[in-house]
Amino acid sequence: MLDEYDSISAIFGNDGPIAKHLTGFAPRQEQQHLAEAIHESLESGHPLVGEAGTGTGKTFAYLVPAILSGKRIIISTGTRHLQDQLYANDLPLVKKSLGVSVQTSLLKGRANYLCKQRLARALRSPSLADERHQQHLRILQSWSMRTETGDIAEVLDVPEDSMVWGFITSNDEFCSQHEFEDLDDCFVHAARRKAQEADIVVVNHHLLCADLSLKEEGFGDLLPSANGFIIDEAHQLPDVAAQFFGKRLSSRMLIDLSRDTINEQVTEAPESKELREFASDLENGVRYFRLAFSLEPTRDAWVEVKDTPAIDRELERLTGLLDVLVKALEPLKDRGKGLESCYRRAEQQKNLLSRFVNSDGESPYVHWFETYRTGFALNMTPMNVAEPFQRAMNAMASSWVFTSATLAVGGDFSHFRTQLGLEESAELQVDSPFNYPRNALLYLPEGLPEPQHKGYTAACMDAILPVLNASQGRAFLLFTSYRALNEALEWLEPRIDFPIFCQGKMPKQDLLQAFQEAGNGVLLGTSSFWEGVDVRGEALSLVVIDKLPFGSPGDPVMRARIDQLQRDGGNPFYEFQVPQAAIALKQGVGRLIRDVTDKGGLVLCDPRIRTRHYGEVFINSLPPMPITRDLDEVELFFERINSTEKADAVAG
């Protein structure tokens, strides 16, 4: 295919195959530049860090060179939803346009696949005896006889929060003990076998990082070998990598161990009533340990609570109960695969708890805890992931491409590169092809107090009320905290007539659908609405951001990294906190203009963007759009776009 054209760019030209097969396609220089750079990286093996502004068409820009490379390429996306969209929609369309035959595969983590053996056990489990769980199991049993992939994304009739999922999906603890004769009926094994035979394998960051961490620890791998890796939504990768290069012990893991032990005891050691008691005691010990903390959900450094008498007492109890269970399981581990798996898990969790508690000050990990309404997690997160990530990269002779709409801070990629240890890589930044100077306006309201002021949120809402009226609703209000969101909701409800949609009132996708259908809605959201949300057209014409999204200085991992940078003689505010916040702000702003015909206003309430010298970094990181402090100018802007929309509707 490439031989038929002068360059990769020509494939994206007016006479290229993409234009011929994709209705409404318009050539974009930005897309062509990115595709050429990715092609060069895959050919040379030299890493590339490439930022592509909204509307560039970066998905096609990496799919075309990947497909035409003739190499095995692993493409990693930020979420399973994007992974499904890429595999089911974009990849087939590009393959058809290019007229080439390459084998493709979709591969997810174990927990996304049905395990038929676990389903059979779940049908007999006393924990799932009530009618609602039985109804869900019947749906899953029927589906299990039809599905070819075992991918639970196919099941729409069982709620995502149903308890049964934890009993029927594949997991390392049970499924890694399968004997070889079981593998022919295993959906995970089938998906991995297909991936081994594919030219293009689509994964997500969680699976990619799980694979890299296993390689780092010398425990084999989850993914096939590859000649190249393309990391989409790469700005998310450092945080995901930190999860997988770290360690975690949660109440969920301990309770699952307890319940699985009880289930396996019934089948494999029915005479061992003591084992059942020891497992039940462990579950009770988990609950007592949670009660030793504050009742309010929280997260903090372990050093802040480790000498608390109640926590010390319950930690000693939990450690003892886990030790008793390990000793009780040891003589029974040869009775069957189930008890063998429980013994191995109990030993691992006992060792992990000991490692967490008995750390010294020289640990390369941040030791911290978080509590939920009824559970907890003990975490060991690497101070940074650059070293283990680089070791993993260097162990594979592959090309690496990192791309996203938000990697650079004021045109500088050093923050992203430092996080992953990318000392030598090519860089490319292509701007959005959208006409921001004409179609967007940035409003910086005058007279707002500092964000720490008690009346700040109310003052922000008062300042944006006339803007909401000018935009006729059709707005996202993005907040940096639930407290601010709830305060804003209370302030707005009696003062606007537009339909209000609030995060947490219904599932995210249902909320977005209702917002779009309303046509004049006002949606209030926090962090999960700052990225990965795509609302095109007139339903969204205004994005309001309450504060610059600096990470919480009380977050234990952030605090530890700040302290480390200070000890090393760095400036954590400018080297870490400002770049992190600038990238998060770019994500939020990216919700506004999603298509070439979109128009809208952006309001940044935070006065620090004008009054602090670092405000220029944030402004320089945003798309080029006119800036005003004049409310009259904002109202004229919306008059213009509203009249244009009415004229278009009449003409249509």
GUFILO-853174 format. One line per 10 residues: their letters; for each residue x, y, z of C-alpha. Coordinates in nm, 2 decimals, padded with zeros to 4 digits. Layout:
<rogus>
a = X/Y/Z | ...
</rogus>
This chain:
<rogus>
mldeydsisa = 00.00/00.00/00.00 | 00.27/00.25/00.10 | 00.45/00.18/-00.23 | 00.15/00.32/-00.42 | 00.19/00.66/-00.26 | 00.48/00.90/-00.23 | 00.45/00.92/00.15 | 00.23/00.84/00.45 | 00.09/01.20/00.41 | -00.04/01.12/00.07
ifgndgpiak = -00.26/00.84/00.22 | -00.43/01.12/00.41 | -00.46/01.35/00.11 | -00.75/01.44/-00.11 | -00.69/01.15/-00.34 | -00.59/00.90/-00.07 | -00.78/00.59/00.04 | -00.90/00.75/00.36 | -01.08/01.03/00.18 | -01.23/00.78/-00.07
hltgfaprqe = -01.38/00.56/00.21 | -01.46/00.81/00.48 | -01.76/01.04/00.42 | -01.69/01.40/00.51 | -01.31/01.34/00.55 | -01.10/01.66/00.51 | -00.72/01.64/00.48 | -00.54/01.80/00.77 | -00.17/01.89/00.77 | -00.16/01.83/01.15
qqhlaeaihe = -00.28/01.47/01.10 | -00.03/01.42/00.82 | 00.26/01.55/01.03 | 00.18/01.33/01.32 | 00.13/01.02/01.09 | 00.47/01.08/00.93 | 00.64/01.11/01.27 | 00.48/00.79/01.40 | 00.58/00.61/01.08 | 00.94/00.73/01.13
slesghplvg = 00.94/00.62/01.49 | 00.81/00.27/01.41 | 01.07/00.23/01.13 | 01.37/00.37/01.32 | 01.29/00.24/01.67 | 01.35/00.58/01.82 | 01.09/00.68/02.08 | 00.84/00.96/01.99 | 00.64/01.18/02.23 | 00.36/01.35/02.02
eagtgtgktf = 00.09/01.59/02.13 | -00.21/01.62/01.90 | -00.46/01.89/01.97 | -00.83/01.80/01.97 | -00.96/01.73/01.62 | -00.62/01.63/01.47 | -00.74/01.27/01.41 | -00.46/01.11/01.60 | -00.63/00.77/01.60 | -00.61/00.73/01.22
aylvpailsg = -00.27/00.90/01.24 | -00.13/00.61/01.43 | -00.35/00.33/01.29 | -00.23/00.38/00.93 | 00.14/00.36/01.00 | 00.08/00.07/01.24 | -00.11/-00.14/00.99 | 00.13/-00.06/00.71 | 00.44/-00.13/00.92 | 00.43/-00.50/00.86
kriiistgtr = 00.52/-00.54/01.23 | 00.34/-00.66/01.53 | 00.22/-00.35/01.71 | 00.05/-00.33/02.05 | -00.18/-00.03/02.08 | -00.27/00.07/02.44 | -00.56/00.30/02.52 | -00.66/00.48/02.84 | -00.99/00.30/02.92 | -01.17/-00.02/02.82
hlqdqlyand = -01.44/00.19/02.66 | -01.19/00.35/02.43 | -01.04/00.01/02.37 | -01.37/-00.13/02.25 | -01.44/00.18/02.03 | -01.09/00.15/01.87 | -01.12/-00.22/01.80 | -01.49/-00.23/01.69 | -01.51/00.10/01.49 | -01.18/00.27/01.40
lplvkkslgv = -00.96/-00.03/01.33 | -01.20/-00.20/01.09 | -01.27/00.13/00.91 | -00.89/00.20/00.85 | -00.83/-00.16/00.74 | -01.11/-00.14/00.49 | -00.99/00.20/00.36 | -00.63/00.07/00.31 | -00.76/-00.26/00.16 | -00.50/-00.47/00.35
svqtsllkgr = -00.55/-00.78/00.54 | -00.40/-00.78/00.89 | -00.50/-00.99/01.19 | -00.63/-00.79/01.48 | -00.70/-00.89/01.84 | -00.87/-00.73/02.14 | -00.71/-00.83/02.48 | -00.83/-00.72/02.82 | -00.73/-00.81/03.18 | -00.86/-01.14/03.34
anylckqrla = -01.14/-00.97/03.52 | -01.31/-00.88/03.19 | -01.37/-01.24/03.10 | -01.61/-01.51/03.22 | -01.47/-01.82/03.38 | -01.70/-02.11/03.32 | -01.57/-02.30/03.62 | -01.62/-02.01/03.85 | -01.97/-01.96/03.71 | -02.05/-02.33/03.79
ralrspslad = -01.93/-02.28/04.15 | -02.12/-01.95/04.18 | -02.44/-02.13/04.09 | -02.39/-02.34/04.40 | -02.25/-02.07/04.63 | -02.46/-02.00/04.95 | -02.34/-01.64/04.93 | -02.55/-01.59/04.61 | -02.87/-01.77/04.72 | -03.11/-01.48/04.71
erhqqhlril = -03.34/-01.43/04.41 | -03.18/-01.12/04.27 | -02.84/-01.29/04.25 | -02.99/-01.60/04.11 | -03.16/-01.40/03.84 | -02.83/-01.24/03.74 | -02.67/-01.58/03.74 | -02.94/-01.73/03.51 | -02.88/-01.44/03.27 | -02.50/-01.51/03.27
qswsmrtetg = -02.55/-01.88/03.24 | -02.76/-01.83/02.93 | -02.51/-01.59/02.78 | -02.22/-01.82/02.86 | -02.37/-02.07/02.61 | -02.38/-01.82/02.33 | -02.07/-01.60/02.37 | -01.77/-01.66/02.16 | -01.53/-01.42/02.35 | -01.65/-01.44/02.71
diaevldvpe = -01.60/-01.06/02.73 | -01.84/-00.93/03.00 | -01.89/-00.61/02.81 | -02.14/-00.80/02.60 | -02.37/-00.84/02.89 | -02.61/-00.54/02.93 | -02.88/-00.70/03.15 | -02.67/-00.74/03.47 | -02.58/-00.42/03.66 | -02.21/-00.33/03.68
dsmvwgfits = -02.24/-00.32/04.06 | -02.39/-00.66/04.09 | -02.22/-00.88/04.35 | -02.21/-01.18/04.11 | -01.94/-01.04/03.89 | -01.68/-01.10/04.16 | -01.78/-01.47/04.16 | -01.78/-01.55/03.79 | -01.50/-01.36/03.62 | -01.15/-01.50/03.57
ndefcsqhef = -00.90/-01.41/03.84 | -00.53/-01.50/03.91 | -00.61/-01.67/04.23 | -00.83/-01.94/04.09 | -00.76/-01.94/03.72 | -00.38/-01.95/03.74 | -00.42/-02.30/03.90 | -00.61/-02.44/03.60 | -00.46/-02.76/03.47 | -00.37/-02.77/03.10
edlddcfvha = -00.68/-02.98/03.01 | -00.90/-02.69/03.12 | -00.75/-02.43/02.89 | -00.94/-02.53/02.58 | -01.26/-02.40/02.75 | -01.09/-02.08/02.89 | -01.19/-01.75/02.74 | -00.87/-01.57/02.87 | -00.65/-01.84/02.72 | -00.84/-01.81/02.39
arrkaqeadi = -00.80/-01.43/02.39 | -00.43/-01.46/02.46 | -00.38/-01.72/02.19 | -00.55/-01.50/01.94 | -00.33/-01.21/02.05 | -00.02/-01.42/01.99 | -00.13/-01.47/01.63 | -00.23/-01.11/01.56 | -00.05/-00.83/01.38 | -00.23/-00.55/01.58
vvvnhhllca = -00.32/-00.61/01.94 | -00.54/-00.36/02.12 | -00.50/-00.34/02.50 | -00.55/-00.08/02.77 | -00.30/00.08/03.01 | -00.40/-00.13/03.30 | -00.32/-00.45/03.11 | 00.00/-00.30/02.96 | 00.13/-00.19/03.30 | 00.03/-00.52/03.46
dlslkeegfg = 00.24/-00.70/03.20 | 00.54/-00.46/03.24 | 00.53/-00.51/03.62 | 00.52/-00.89/03.59 | 00.83/-00.87/03.36 | 01.00/-00.64/03.61 | 00.94/-00.90/03.89 | 01.05/-01.19/03.66 | 00.71/-01.36/03.66 | 00.66/-01.40/03.28
dllpsangfi = 00.42/-01.19/03.08 | 00.06/-01.13/02.98 | 00.11/-00.98/02.64 | 00.28/-01.12/02.32 | 00.61/-00.99/02.21 | 00.59/-00.68/01.98 | 00.80/-00.47/01.75 | 00.62/-00.15/01.85 | 00.40/00.00/02.12 | 00.17/00.29/02.06
ideahqlpdv = 00.04/00.45/02.38 | -00.27/00.66/02.32 | -00.40/00.89/02.60 | -00.04/00.87/02.73 | -00.09/01.14/02.99 | -00.27/00.88/03.20 | 00.02/00.63/03.18 | 00.24/00.75/03.48 | -00.04/00.72/03.73 | -00.15/00.38/03.60
aaqffgkrls = 00.21/00.26/03.60 | 00.24/00.37/03.96 | -00.05/00.14/04.06 | 00.11/-00.17/03.90 | 00.47/-00.11/04.00 | 00.34/-00.07/04.35 | 00.17/-00.31/04.60 | -00.18/-00.31/04.75 | -00.37/-00.51/05.01 | -00.74/-00.43/05.04
srmlidlsrd = -01.02/-00.54/05.26 | -01.19/-00.68/04.94 | -00.89/-00.91/04.88 | -00.90/-01.04/05.24 | -01.28/-01.09/05.24 | -01.26/-01.27/04.90 | -00.99/-01.50/05.05 | -01.22/-01.57/05.35 | -01.53/-01.65/05.14 | -01.34/-01.85/04.88
tineqvteap = -01.18/-02.06/05.16 | -01.53/-02.13/05.30 | -01.66/-02.23/04.95 | -01.36/-02.45/04.88 | -01.38/-02.61/05.23 | -01.73/-02.73/05.15 | -01.61/-02.90/04.83 | -01.26/-03.02/04.91 | -01.24/-03.06/05.29 | -01.59/-03.10/05.42
eskelrefas = -01.47/-03.25/05.75 | -01.25/-02.94/05.83 | -01.51/-02.73/06.02 | -01.22/-02.54/06.19 | -01.11/-02.40/05.86 | -01.45/-02.25/05.80 | -01.43/-02.09/06.15 | -01.08/-01.95/06.09 | -01.19/-01.80/05.76 | -01.50/-01.64/05.92
dlengvryfr = -01.28/-01.50/06.19 | -01.06/-01.33/05.93 | -01.36/-01.16/05.77 | -01.47/-01.03/06.11 | -01.11/-00.92/06.18 | -01.12/-00.72/05.86 | -01.43/-00.53/05.97 | -01.28/-00.46/06.32 | -00.97/-00.32/06.15 | -01.18/-00.08/05.94
lafsleptrd = -01.36/00.04/06.26 | -01.03/00.13/06.42 | -01.00/00.42/06.17 | -01.21/00.73/06.15 | -01.57/00.66/06.04 | -01.53/00.92/05.76 | -01.36/00.79/05.45 | -01.01/00.93/05.43 | -00.66/00.88/05.29 | -00.33/00.96/05.45
awvevkdtpa = 00.03/00.85/05.50 | 00.06/00.53/05.72 | 00.31/00.70/05.94 | 00.03/00.94/06.06 | -00.17/00.65/06.22 | 00.06/00.36/06.27 | 00.11/00.42/06.64 | -00.26/00.48/06.72 | -00.35/00.23/07.00 | -00.68/00.11/06.84
idrelerltg = -00.51/00.06/06.50 | -00.21/-00.12/06.66 | -00.45/-00.35/06.85 | -00.66/-00.44/06.55 | -00.36/-00.47/06.32 | -00.21/-00.73/06.56 | -00.54/-00.91/06.56 | -00.56/-00.91/06.18 | -00.21/-01.03/06.15 | -00.27/-01.31/06.39
lldvlvkale = -00.59/-01.42/06.22 | -00.42/-01.43/05.88 | -00.13/-01.63/06.03 | -00.38/-01.88/06.18 | -00.55/-01.92/05.84 | -00.22/-01.98/05.66 | -00.13/-02.26/05.91 | -00.48/-02.42/05.88 | -00.46/-02.42/05.50 | -00.11/-02.56/05.47
plkdrgkgle = -00.19/-02.93/05.55 | -00.50/-02.91/05.33 | -00.34/-02.74/05.02 | -00.30/-03.08/04.84 | -00.67/-03.16/04.87 | -00.76/-02.97/04.56 | -00.69/-02.67/04.33 | -00.92/-02.45/04.53 | -00.76/-02.49/04.87 | -00.41/-02.48/04.71
scyrraeqqk = -00.50/-02.14/04.56 | -00.64/-02.01/04.89 | -00.32/-02.12/05.07 | -00.10/-01.94/04.82 | -00.31/-01.63/04.84 | -00.32/-01.63/05.22 | 00.06/-01.66/05.24 | 00.10/-01.38/04.98 | -00.13/-01.15/05.17 | 00.03/-01.23/05.50
nllsrfvnsd = 00.37/-01.14/05.36 | 00.24/-00.82/05.19 | 00.08/-00.71/05.52 | 00.41/-00.77/05.70 | 00.60/-00.58/05.43 | 00.37/-00.28/05.45 | 00.38/-00.26/05.83 | 00.75/-00.32/05.88 | 00.89/-00.07/05.63 | 01.18/00.15/05.71
gespyvhwfe = 01.25/00.51/05.62 | 01.46/00.41/05.32 | 01.17/00.24/05.14 | 01.14/00.35/04.77 | 00.76/00.33/04.82 | 00.51/00.57/04.97 | 00.32/00.38/05.23 | -00.03/00.51/05.26 | -00.38/00.40/05.34 | -00.73/00.49/05.23
tyrtgfalnm = -01.06/00.40/05.39 | -01.41/00.38/05.23 | -01.75/00.35/05.39 | -01.70/-00.02/05.49 | -01.35/-00.11/05.36 | -00.99/-00.01/05.34 | -00.67/-00.04/05.13 | -00.31/-00.04/05.23 | -00.09/00.09/04.95 | 00.28/00.10/04.86
tpmnvaepfq = 00.32/00.33/04.56 | 00.66/00.39/04.40 | 00.81/00.74/04.47 | 00.85/00.75/04.09 | 00.81/00.50/03.81 | 01.08/00.63/03.58 | 01.34/00.36/03.68 | 01.11/00.05/03.66 | 00.94/00.18/03.35 | 01.27/00.23/03.17
ramnamassw = 01.40/-00.11/03.28 | 01.08/-00.26/03.13 | 01.12/-00.06/02.81 | 01.48/-00.14/02.77 | 01.41/-00.51/02.81 | 01.21/-00.51/02.49 | 01.37/-00.42/02.16 | 01.06/-00.22/02.04 | 00.96/00.12/01.91 | 00.76/00.33/02.15
vftsatlavg = 00.51/00.61/02.05 | 00.34/00.81/02.32 | 00.06/01.04/02.21 | -00.22/01.24/02.37 | -00.40/01.57/02.34 | -00.24/01.68/02.67 | 00.13/01.60/02.71 | 00.31/01.94/02.68 | 00.30/02.23/02.93 | 00.34/02.56/02.75
gdfshfrtql = 00.50/02.37/02.46 | 00.75/02.18/02.69 | 00.74/01.80/02.72 | 00.99/01.77/03.00 | 00.74/01.70/03.28 | 00.59/01.40/03.09 | 00.93/01.27/02.99 | 01.07/01.29/03.34 | 00.78/01.09/03.48 | 00.86/00.80/03.25
gleesaelqv = 01.24/00.85/03.23 | 01.23/00.93/02.86 | 01.57/01.09/02.84 | 01.60/01.06/02.46 | 01.30/01.08/02.24 | 01.18/01.28/01.94 | 00.91/01.54/02.01 | 00.62/01.67/01.80 | 00.34/01.91/01.89 | 00.07/01.96/01.64
dspfnyprna = -00.21/02.21/01.72 | -00.58/02.15/01.69 | -00.71/02.23/01.34 | -01.02/02.38/01.49 | -01.07/02.76/01.46 | -01.04/02.86/01.83 | -00.97/03.23/01.75 | -01.31/03.26/01.58 | -01.52/02.99/01.75 | -01.42/03.02/02.12
llylpeglpe = -01.38/03.29/02.38 | -01.21/03.27/02.72 | -01.37/03.48/03.00 | -01.18/03.57/03.32 | -01.43/03.73/03.56 | -01.32/04.03/03.76 | -01.35/04.08/04.13 | -01.36/03.72/04.25 | -01.20/03.64/04.59 | -00.91/03.40/04.64
pqhkgytaac = -01.01/03.03/04.61 | -00.95/02.97/04.98 | -01.21/03.24/05.07 | -01.52/03.09/05.25 | -01.76/03.25/05.00 | -01.56/03.16/04.69 | -01.80/02.91/04.52 | -02.10/03.13/04.57 | -01.91/03.43/04.42 | -01.82/03.21/04.12
mdailpvlna = -02.18/03.11/04.07 | -02.29/03.47/04.10 | -02.03/03.57/03.83 | -02.13/03.30/03.59 | -02.51/03.34/03.63 | -02.54/03.60/03.35 | -02.31/03.38/03.13 | -02.54/03.09/03.18 | -02.83/03.30/03.07 | -02.64/03.42/02.77
sqgrafllft = -02.54/03.07/02.66 | -02.90/02.95/02.73 | -02.78/02.68/02.96 | -02.59/02.42/02.75 | -02.31/02.42/03.00 | -02.06/02.20/03.18 | -01.96/02.33/03.53 | -01.64/02.15/03.63 | -01.53/02.15/03.99 | -01.22/02.04/04.17
syralneale = -01.41/01.90/04.47 | -01.74/01.74/04.56 | -01.78/02.00/04.83 | -01.77/02.28/04.58 | -02.00/02.09/04.34 | -02.26/02.04/04.62 | -02.24/02.41/04.73 | -02.28/02.52/04.37 | -02.58/02.29/04.32 | -02.75/02.44/04.63
wlepridfpi = -02.68/02.79/04.51 | -02.80/02.74/04.15 | -03.12/02.54/04.19 | -03.34/02.83/04.30 | -03.18/03.07/04.06 | -03.19/02.91/03.71 | -03.47/02.75/03.51 | -03.25/02.53/03.30 | -03.25/02.16/03.37 | -02.97/02.07/03.61
fcqgkmpkqd = -02.78/01.74/03.59 | -02.55/01.65/03.87 | -02.28/01.39/03.89 | -02.38/01.10/04.12 | -02.76/01.14/04.06 | -02.75/00.87/03.78 | -02.49/00.66/03.60 | -02.24/00.87/03.39 | -02.36/00.77/03.05 | -02.72/00.81/03.14
llqafqeagn = -02.64/01.16/03.27 | -02.47/01.26/02.95 | -02.75/01.13/02.74 | -03.01/01.32/02.94 | -02.80/01.63/02.92 | -02.77/01.61/02.54 | -03.14/01.53/02.50 | -03.24/01.83/02.71 | -03.07/02.07/02.47 | -03.03/02.35/02.74
gvllgtssfw = -02.90/02.16/03.04 | -02.65/02.26/03.30 | -02.43/01.96/03.41 | -02.22/01.98/03.73 | -01.93/01.73/03.75 | -01.59/01.67/03.92 | -01.28/01.49/03.80 | -01.44/01.21/03.60 | -01.60/01.47/03.37 | -01.28/01.66/03.30
egvdvrgeal = -01.17/01.40/03.04 | -01.30/01.12/02.82 | -01.64/01.30/02.77 | -01.74/01.39/02.41 | -02.05/01.61/02.37 | -02.06/01.76/02.02 | -02.29/02.02/01.88 | -02.51/02.29/02.03 | -02.60/02.09/02.35 | -02.26/02.21/02.50
slvvidklpf = -02.16/02.57/02.43 | -02.01/02.67/02.77 | -01.75/02.52/03.00 | -01.69/02.67/03.34 | -01.40/02.57/03.56 | -01.41/02.68/03.92 | -01.04/02.65/04.02 | -00.70/02.57/03.87 | -00.69/02.19/03.93 | -00.39/02.17/04.16
gspgdpvmra = -00.36/01.83/04.33 | -00.45/01.81/04.70 | -00.13/01.88/04.91 | -00.29/01.65/05.16 | -00.27/01.35/04.92 | 00.00/01.12/05.07 | 00.16/01.03/04.74 | 00.18/01.39/04.62 | 00.31/01.50/04.96 | 00.58/01.24/04.96
ridqlqrdgg = 00.69/01.33/04.60 | 00.70/01.70/04.69 | 00.92/01.62/04.99 | 01.15/01.41/04.78 | 01.19/01.68/04.52 | 01.27/01.93/04.80 | 01.53/01.69/04.95 | 01.69/01.66/04.60 | 01.71/02.04/04.57 | 01.44/02.08/04.32
npfyefqvpq = 01.14/02.32/04.31 | 00.83/02.09/04.34 | 00.58/02.36/04.28 | 00.72/02.45/03.93 | 00.86/02.11/03.84 | 00.56/01.90/03.95 | 00.25/02.07/04.08 | 00.21/02.34/03.81 | 00.27/02.09/03.52 | 00.03/01.84/03.67
aaialkqgvg = -00.24/02.11/03.71 | -00.18/02.25/03.36 | -00.23/01.91/03.20 | -00.55/01.86/03.40 | -00.67/02.20/03.30 | -00.61/02.12/02.93 | -00.82/01.81/02.97 | -01.11/02.01/03.11 | -01.09/02.28/02.85 | -01.08/02.01/02.58
rlirdvtdkg = -01.45/01.93/02.66 | -01.56/02.26/02.49 | -01.47/02.23/02.11 | -01.52/01.88/01.99 | -01.60/01.93/01.62 | -01.51/02.17/01.34 | -01.85/02.34/01.37 | -01.86/02.37/01.75 | -01.86/02.71/01.91 | -01.85/02.81/02.27
glvlcdprir = -01.72/03.00/02.57 | -01.48/02.90/02.84 | -01.49/03.06/03.19 | -01.19/03.02/03.43 | -01.31/03.16/03.76 | -00.98/03.12/03.95 | -00.83/03.48/03.98 | -00.48/03.33/04.03 | -00.45/03.28/03.65 | -00.42/03.66/03.64
trhygevfin = -00.27/03.75/03.97 | 00.01/03.49/04.00 | 00.32/03.48/03.79 | 00.26/03.11/03.71 | -00.08/03.20/03.55 | 00.10/03.26/03.22 | 00.20/02.89/03.21 | -00.17/02.79/03.22 | -00.27/03.04/02.95 | 00.02/02.93/02.72
slppmpitrd = -00.09/02.57/02.76 | -00.44/02.64/02.63 | -00.56/02.66/02.26 | -00.53/03.01/02.11 | -00.85/03.19/02.18 | -00.95/03.55/02.25 | -00.94/03.65/02.62 | -01.18/03.90/02.78 | -01.27/04.03/03.13 | -01.57/04.21/02.99
ldevelffer = -01.91/04.05/03.05 | -02.07/04.26/02.78 | -01.82/04.10/02.53 | -01.92/03.75/02.65 | -02.29/03.83/02.60 | -02.22/03.96/02.25 | -02.03/03.65/02.17 | -02.32/03.43/02.26 | -02.56/03.65/02.08 | -02.35/03.60/01.77
instekadav = -02.33/03.22/01.80 | -02.69/03.18/01.90 | -02.81/03.38/01.59 | -02.58/03.18/01.37 | -02.73/02.86/01.51 | -03.08/02.99/01.44 | -02.99/03.09/01.09 | -02.84/02.74/01.03 | -03.16/02.58/01.16 | -03.38/02.78/00.93
ag = -03.15/02.71/00.63 | -03.15/02.34/00.72
</rogus>
